[in-house]
Amino acid sequence: MKKLLLFAMAFMVGIAVMAQLKPAKLSSSLQNRAMPAPIAIDNSATFIQSGNPVVNTKSVLDEVMGNSLTYDMQSNASMMSRLYRFEDGTVAGAWTTSYISGNADRGSGYNYYNGTSWGTQPTARLETIRTGWPNINPWMGNGELNVSHNSTTSLVFNTRPVKGTGAWTQTLPLSSPTGITGLVWPRAITNGNNFQNIHIITVGQGNLGGQTAALLYYRSLDGGATWDKMGTVFPELDGTKYLAFGGDDYAWIEPHGDTIAFVNAGSWTDTFLMYSYDNGNTWTKKIILPNYYGLTPLTTATPAFICGDGTVAGAMDKNGVFHVAFGRMRAAGDGAAHNYYPGTDGIVYWNSTLPALDTAIITNIDSCDAHNILIGYVAANSAGDSILSPFPYYGVSLSSFPQVSIDEYNNIYFLWSSLTVGNPSPDPLNYRHIWGRAWYHGKPQWTEMKDLNSDIVYMFQEYAYPAVAKSIKNNKILLLTQTSPQPGSNIKDATIPVHEVFMEYREIPADYFVMVGVDNKEASSSFVGKNYPNPVKDITNFNVKLEKAANVIVEVTNIMGQKVMTMNMGTITSGGHKFTIDASQLTSGIYFYTVKIGNETYTQKMIVE
């Protein structure tokens, strides 16, 4: 059994530091071994026909919701939207699958949980052409949309008007800017009252503004019938900033109304947050970890430097704060190729109330720990076993593929895949397991780091590519992972034999991470409502409910974060109150009003006409 680690990470005022144990031992030779940086993989092959299957939802519930006989890589780095929980409790899952040697039939595996049972495991892909990298989302009311790529100048859409049943309609609706020869590794989300807004970021390969791999943005406001943003390059991410973006180095954050955002953590770009408060019309970039080699040609040597490993995820809490986790990596250039250090370890934390991370701190994992920004790492077991060498290469950190979700109480949950020592396979190679921890709103400390696969049922299995449904309901975290008795991925590491993998679905009780005597639902019942009217021309109101008497301060800031108004309301009694803001002297634009209730903070968006 693994020894559970206690370690600290204080990202908000008042979170206490816990004791921690040592990470697993890794030899200096493994720590300092550099390898050629993995090239993002697509494995294009001849397309073949397969047909659009209609999902059967009559089988009994099984943790294994699908499989892939020959293809064992779900992402080059970060996760796309592979598991979605609908408001009625039904769930849709998607993954990249193949059932024949050579993977010519590669495409989207799909299954649907109707609230009682999963459908029969599919035996064919969703699409009629060879694809990969599925993104499953709600669409046009009660329907669903799956977006994947087939390495052409468009992406592959499959839609149906009623989720879980009926035939799929396949289209290739997008076009590429001049100079782009292929759209690959997409990330898609939907939002709007009817899920009619589609937002996509994808890499455009070719040559666009000096970039060999540009990050492009597509937007439709009518379910894909028309596109008002078609292959747009973000000005903050163009060829004057970066030479290229890596495949899958980016991930969307779950939308909140018109607030949409994504994060990026490539080894040769900055790690950054891009967010929009107006549904993608305007964007703001915020650096998480600076990278000083984004414009360095491949032929120029660079010293080893700290960076992201490409695996990143984030979520926004009910106060409008973005919480981000990413894999820590070292990289270097030798003048002929980019290199990475597969023995690098650590999942790093940042949130949007913090400045950019100091590279000097991130360079050393112990320094990350000392500054309370280390979420997780490879844990030493009770026997003191070391990491076996060689270990399977996924092209990322030893701890990677983070997922972040936040529940209705503002509790934050982090899951990730990490090399787990002490249970070697016959190869022998250490397995990867899914690890996790939580921070509960209003509690003094983080929970301990836990191995979700420490039970004998799971421990001799490889668990990688976790995908979490961002919506947490009924105290359950929904998780989809790829698993197999064979460690590693043959697609990423040719030393690993071709092997079958399974897509395993688990429901993890949110209180799984709770320390003894702690109730994760003990959150404040104070509340700050949205202002009305909104947009506002002069006077606007909002309601505040106080759990108990407290000092209340209201601050208004503009979109640049500059404070334009402060109102100290003094001590307010418990119960409901109506507050008023006079916006008549403010210029038109987007503002935020922040209500500080004692030690708690609540933020809402206000539009001034």
PEHU-V691766 format. One record per pair of residues at least 24 apart in sequence whose ideal C-beta (glycine too) atoms are under 8 Angstrom apart, sorted by the first residue. I is the first residue (numbers start at 1). J is the second residue. If there is no record, write none. Layout:
BEGIN
{{I/J} {I/J}}
END
This chain:
BEGIN
{{1/381} {1/382} {1/454} {2/379} {2/381} {2/382} {2/420} {2/422} {2/451} {2/454} {3/379} {3/380} {3/381} {3/382} {4/379} {4/448} {4/449} {4/450} {4/451} {5/379} {5/448} {5/449} {6/448} {6/449} {7/369} {7/374} {7/446} {7/449} {8/369} {8/372} {8/445} {8/446} {9/349} {9/372} {9/373} {9/374} {9/375} {9/439} {9/446} {10/372} {11/323} {11/349} {11/351} {11/354} {11/372} {11/373} {11/439} {13/599} {14/444} {14/599} {15/372} {15/439} {15/444} {15/445} {15/446} {16/444} {16/445} {17/372} {17/445} {18/445} {18/446} {18/448} {20/369} {21/379} {21/380} {22/380} {23/345} {23/365} {23/377} {23/378} {23/379} {23/380} {24/377} {24/378} {24/379} {24/380} {24/381} {24/385} {24/386} {24/387} {24/419} {24/421} {25/380} {25/384} {25/386} {25/387} {26/343} {26/345} {26/378} {26/386} {26/387} {26/398} {27/386} {27/389} {30/343} {30/387} {30/389} {31/341} {31/343} {31/344} {32/341} {32/343} {33/341} {33/342} {33/343} {34/304} {34/332} {34/339} {34/340} {34/341} {35/339} {35/340} {35/341} {35/342} {35/393} {36/337} {36/338} {36/339} {36/340} {37/267} {37/331} {37/337} {37/338} {37/339} {37/340} {37/395} {38/76} {38/340} {38/393} {38/395} {38/492} {40/76} {40/184} {40/185} {40/203} {40/246} {40/247} {40/248} {41/73} {41/76} {41/247} {41/491} {41/492} {42/132} {42/149} {42/151} {42/184} {42/185} {42/247} {43/103} {43/106} {43/132} {43/491} {44/130} {44/151} {45/102} {45/103} {45/104} {45/106} {45/130} {46/104} {46/130} {47/104} {47/129} {47/130} {47/150} {48/104} {48/105} {48/130} {49/128} {49/129} {50/105} {50/107} {50/124} {50/125} {50/127} {50/128} {51/124} {51/128} {52/126} {52/127} {52/128} {52/158} {52/167} {52/168} {52/170} {53/122} {53/123} {53/124} {53/126} {54/165} {54/166} {54/167} {54/168} {55/110} {55/111} {55/112} {55/119} {55/120} {55/122} {55/164} {55/165} {56/119} {56/120} {57/112} {57/113} {57/114} {57/117} {57/118} {57/119} {57/164} {57/165} {58/117} {58/119} {58/120} {59/117} {59/118} {59/119} {59/120} {59/121} {60/117} {60/118} {61/113} {61/116} {61/117} {61/118} {62/118} {62/121} {63/504} {63/505} {63/506} {64/121} {64/502} {64/503} {64/504} {64/505} {65/93} {65/111} {65/113} {65/118} {65/121} {65/480} {65/503} {65/504} {65/505} {66/93} {66/95} {66/97} {66/109} {66/110} {66/111} {66/121} {66/122} {66/502} {66/503} {67/97} {67/109} {67/121} {67/500} {67/501} {67/502} {67/503} {68/95} {68/96} {68/97} {68/98} {68/99} {68/109} {68/500} {68/501} {68/503} {69/98} {69/99} {69/100} {69/500} {70/98} {70/99} {70/100} {70/101} {70/102} {70/103} {70/498} {70/500} {71/96} {71/97} {71/98} {71/103} {71/106} {71/491} {71/501} {72/482} {72/484} {72/489} {72/490} {72/491} {72/498} {72/499} {72/501} {73/465} {73/489} {73/491} {73/492} {74/464} {74/465} {74/467} {74/482} {75/133} {75/248} {75/401} {75/465} {76/185} {76/246} {76/247} {76/248} {76/249} {76/310} {76/395} {77/246} {77/247} {77/248} {77/249} {77/265} {77/309} {77/310} {77/311} {77/312} {77/395} {77/396} {77/400} {78/248} {78/249} {78/250} {78/251} {78/265} {78/310} {78/311} {78/312} {78/313} {78/401} {79/251} {79/313} {79/401} {79/403} {79/465} {79/466} {79/467} {80/133} {80/134} {80/135} {80/186} {80/187} {80/188} {80/248} {80/251} {80/467} {81/135} {81/136} {81/137} {81/187} {81/188} {81/189} {81/252} {81/467} {82/134} {82/135} {82/136} {82/467} {82/480} {83/136} {83/467} {83/468} {83/469} {83/478} {83/479} {83/480} {83/505} {84/136} {84/137} {84/138} {84/144} {84/469} {85/469} {85/470} {85/471} {85/473} {85/478} {86/138} {86/163} {87/471} {88/115} {89/115} {89/473} {89/474} {90/114} {90/115} {90/163} {90/164} {91/469} {91/478} {91/505} {92/136} {92/144} {92/163} {92/164} {93/136} {93/467} {93/480} {93/503} {93/505} {94/126} {94/134} {94/135} {94/136} {94/146} {95/134} {95/480} {95/482} {95/503} {96/132} {96/133} {96/134} {97/122} {97/125} {98/125} {99/123} {99/124} {101/498} {104/130} {105/130} {106/130} {106/131} {106/132} {107/131} {107/132} {107/148} {108/132} {108/134} {108/146} {108/148} {108/158} {109/134} {109/503} {110/134} {110/136} {110/146} {111/503} {112/163} {112/164} {113/505} {114/164} {118/505} {119/164} {126/158} {126/168} {127/156} {127/158} {127/170} {128/170} {129/156} {131/156} {133/184} {133/185} {133/186} {133/248} {135/186} {135/187} {135/188} {135/189} {137/188} {137/189} {137/190} {137/195} {138/163} {138/190} {138/195} {139/190} {139/195} {139/198} {139/223} {140/194} {140/195} {140/196} {140/223} {141/194} {141/195} {143/195} {145/188} {145/190} {145/198} {145/224} {147/186} {147/188} {147/200} {148/186} {149/183} {149/184} {149/185} {149/186} {149/202} {151/182} {151/184} {152/182} {152/183} {153/180} {153/181} {153/182} {153/183} {154/183} {155/183} {155/186} {155/200} {155/202} {157/224} {159/224} {171/224} {173/224} {173/227} {174/200} {174/218} {174/227} {174/230} {174/231} {175/230} {175/231} {176/204} {176/206} {176/216} {176/231} {177/204} {177/208} {177/216} {177/230} {177/231} {177/233} {178/208} {179/206} {179/207} {179/208} {180/204} {180/205} {180/206} {180/208} {180/214} {180/216} {180/231} {181/205} {181/206} {182/206} {183/216} {184/247} {185/247} {185/248} {187/250} {187/251} {187/252} {187/262} {188/252} {189/252} {189/254} {189/255} {189/260} {190/255} {191/255} {191/257} {191/258} {191/260} {191/279} {192/221} {195/223} {196/221} {196/222} {196/223} {197/221} {197/279} {198/223} {198/224} {199/252} {199/255} {199/260} {199/280} {201/250} {201/252} {201/262} {203/245} {203/247} {204/231} {208/233} {208/239} {209/233} {209/238} {209/239} {210/239} {210/243} {211/238} {211/239} {211/242} {211/243} {211/244} {211/245} {212/243} {212/244} {213/244} {213/245} {213/246} {213/247} {214/238} {214/239} {214/244} {214/245} {215/245} {215/250} {215/264} {217/280} {219/280} {229/280} {234/274} {234/283} {234/285} {236/274} {236/283} {236/285} {237/274} {237/285} {241/294} {241/295} {242/268} {242/269} {242/270} {242/294} {242/295} {243/268} {243/294} {243/295} {243/296} {243/297} {244/268} {245/269} {246/310} {248/310} {249/308} {249/310} {249/312} {250/312} {251/312} {251/313} {251/314} {253/314} {253/315} {253/316} {253/322} {254/315} {254/316} {254/470} {254/471} {256/316} {259/316} {259/320} {259/605} {261/314} {261/316} {261/322} {263/288} {263/312} {263/313} {263/314} {263/324} {263/326} {264/308} {264/312} {265/289} {265/307} {265/308} {265/309} {265/310} {265/311} {265/312} {265/326} {265/327} {266/291} {266/307} {266/308} {266/310} {267/291} {267/307} {267/308} {267/309} {267/310} {267/329} {267/331} {267/338} {267/340} {268/293} {268/294} {268/296} {268/307} {268/331} {268/338} {269/294} {270/294} {271/307} {271/308} {271/312} {271/326} {271/357} {273/314} {273/322} {273/324} {273/352} {275/322} {277/559} {277/590} {277/605} {278/590} {284/559} {286/352} {287/356} {288/324} {288/326} {288/350} {288/356} {288/357} {289/326} {289/348} {289/350} {289/356} {289/357} {289/359} {289/362} {290/356} {290/359} {293/333} {296/333} {298/333} {298/336} {298/337} {298/338} {299/335} {299/336} {300/333} {300/335} {301/333} {301/334} {301/335} {302/332} {302/333} {303/332} {304/330} {304/331} {304/332} {304/341} {305/330} {305/331} {305/332} {305/359} {306/330} {306/359} {306/362} {306/363} {307/331} {309/340} {309/344} {309/396} {309/397} {309/400} {310/395} {310/396} {311/396} {311/397} {311/400} {311/401} {311/402} {312/402} {313/402} {313/403} {313/404} {314/404} {315/404} {315/405} {315/406} {315/412} {315/470} {316/406} {317/406} {317/410} {317/412} {318/406} {318/408} {318/410} {318/602} {319/410} {319/601} {319/602} {319/603} {320/592} {320/603} {320/604} {320/605} {321/351} {321/352} {321/353} {321/603} {322/351} {322/352} {323/349} {323/350} {323/351} {323/352} {323/404} {323/406} {323/412} {324/349} {324/350} {324/351} {324/352} {324/404} {325/349} {325/375} {325/402} {325/403} {325/404} {325/414} {325/416} {326/350} {326/402} {327/396} {327/397} {327/399} {327/400} {327/401} {327/402} {327/416} {328/362} {328/365} {328/368} {328/397} {328/399} {329/396} {329/397} {340/395} {342/391} {342/393} {342/395} {342/398} {343/398} {344/397} {344/398} {345/377} {345/378} {345/397} {345/398} {345/399} {346/374} {346/376} {346/377} {346/397} {346/399} {347/374} {347/375} {347/376} {347/377} {347/397} {347/399} {347/400} {347/402} {347/414} {347/416} {347/418} {348/373} {348/374} {348/375} {349/373} {349/374} {349/375} {349/414} {375/402} {375/414} {375/416} {375/437} {376/414} {376/416} {376/418} {376/435} {376/437} {376/449} {377/418} {378/418} {378/419} {378/420} {378/421} {379/418} {379/420} {379/421} {379/435} {379/449} {379/451} {380/421} {381/421} {381/422} {383/422} {385/421} {385/422} {386/421} {387/419} {387/421} {387/430} {388/421} {388/424} {388/428} {388/429} {388/430} {390/429} {390/495} {391/419} {391/429} {391/430} {391/487} {392/429} {392/432} {392/487} {392/488} {392/489} {392/492} {392/493} {392/495} {392/496} {393/488} {393/492} {393/493} {394/464} {394/488} {394/489} {394/492} {394/493} {395/492} {399/435} {401/464} {401/465} {401/466} {403/466} {403/467} {403/468} {403/479} {404/468} {405/468} {405/469} {405/470} {405/471} {405/472} {405/477} {406/472} {407/472} {407/475} {407/510} {408/472} {409/440} {409/441} {409/520} {409/521} {409/523} {410/441} {410/523} {411/438} {411/439} {411/440} {411/441} {411/510} {411/520} {411/523} {412/438} {412/439} {413/437} {413/438} {413/468} {413/472} {413/477} {413/510} {413/513} {414/438} {415/452} {415/466} {415/468} {415/477} {415/479} {416/466} {417/463} {417/464} {417/465} {417/466} {417/481} {420/451} {420/453} {423/459} {423/460} {425/460} {425/462} {425/485} {425/486} {425/487} {427/487} {429/487} {429/488} {430/487} {431/459} {431/460} {431/461} {431/462} {431/463} {431/487} {432/462} {432/463} {432/464} {432/487} {433/458} {433/459} {433/463} {434/463} {434/466} {434/479} {434/481} {436/508} {436/512} {436/513} {437/513} {438/510} {438/513} {438/514} {438/520} {440/514} {440/518} {440/520} {440/522} {441/523} {441/524} {442/522} {442/523} {442/524} {443/518} {443/522} {445/515} {447/513} {447/514} {447/515} {448/513} {448/515} {450/512} {450/513} {452/506} {452/508} {460/485} {461/485} {462/486} {462/487} {462/488} {463/504} {464/489} {472/510} {475/509} {475/510} {475/511} {476/507} {476/508} {476/509} {476/510} {477/507} {477/508} {477/509} {477/510} {478/505} {478/506} {478/507} {478/508} {479/505} {479/506} {479/507} {479/508} {480/504} {480/505} {481/506} {524/597} {524/600} {526/550} {526/597} {526/600} {526/602} {527/602} {528/595} {528/597} {528/602} {528/604} {529/604} {530/604} {531/581} {531/593} {531/604} {531/606} {534/606} {534/607} {535/607} {535/608} {535/609} {536/581} {536/583} {536/606} {536/607} {536/608} {536/609} {537/583} {537/584} {537/608} {537/609} {538/582} {538/583} {538/584} {539/580} {539/581} {539/582} {539/583} {539/584} {540/580} {540/581} {540/583} {540/606} {541/578} {541/579} {541/580} {541/581} {542/578} {542/579} {542/581} {542/593} {542/604} {543/576} {543/577} {543/578} {543/579} {544/572} {544/576} {544/577} {544/578} {544/579} {544/595} {544/597} {545/575} {545/576} {545/577} {546/572} {546/573} {546/574} {546/575} {546/577} {546/597} {547/574} {548/574} {549/573} {549/574} {550/597} {550/598} {551/596} {551/597} {551/598} {552/595} {552/596} {552/597} {553/595} {553/596} {554/579} {554/581} {554/593} {554/594} {554/595} {554/596} {555/593} {555/594} {555/596} {556/581} {556/586} {556/591} {556/592} {556/593} {556/594} {556/606} {557/591} {557/592} {557/594} {558/589} {558/590} {558/591} {559/589} {559/590} {559/591} {559/592} {564/591} {581/606} {583/608}}
END
